[in-house]
Amino acid sequence: MQSGLVGFKELLKEFRGVSMWAVGGSVAVPFAAALVSLSPPWPPAIVLVTAIAELVALMYVYQFLKSARRKSINRILAVGGSMLAILGTVYLTALSLYTYQVPTTKQRFVRGHECTPEAIAVFSEKCPDLGLDELKTAEYDADRLWTARSIAETRMAIVALWLASFVALSVLVGSFLVYQMQVPPKKRKVTVSTSPAG
């Protein structure tokens, strides 16, 4: 196994190759760029933030696991796979429950979890589970229906779930690649046929 930055650059190259294969084409940011339609509506630069989180996760994986044994890697793969499945499911549920799309502009926004006093006065029985009908009466402005604090908390929770999912994915793939980079390639048997001169 190569040491220092050379080995880490090799890991990045392998990670990029696997991510390109996984998303079916060439992408600038591994995994995340192909999933923009599933990304949180906020912040706008979430794909860039995700790429940084993936890079940091890979740095930790390389630093701590570059000489790990197969048994340790297998444990990390089992836990990482489970975490990815759980985080991904929770993220998709939160995205479904706490985001909405404006029908006319197709822009996506985050809902809150606590209604404003005005919204409670009008929609007391439905608060805080307000739908597109209620949003339409507020001209699709979430700030008129939910408190700013609850919208901010929901945004942060969705972003945290998104980033945690990609960190789990990076740890999963990175651990696999780090171990595979340790395994020496099988030496091919070269058979040289000698024929008598003449």
QUINOR-V912545 format. One record per run of one state. SS is the DSSP state (h for helix, s for strand, l for the rest). FROM is the first residue (numbers start at 1). LEN is the number of residues. If there is no record, write none. Layout:
SS,FROM,LEN
SS,FROM,LEN
This chain:
l,1,3
h,4,20
l,24,8
h,32,7
l,39,7
h,46,20
l,66,4
h,70,29
s,99,3
l,102,6
s,108,3
l,111,4
s,115,1
l,116,1
h,117,6
l,123,9
h,132,6
l,138,4
h,142,3
l,145,1
s,146,1
l,147,1
h,148,35
l,183,16
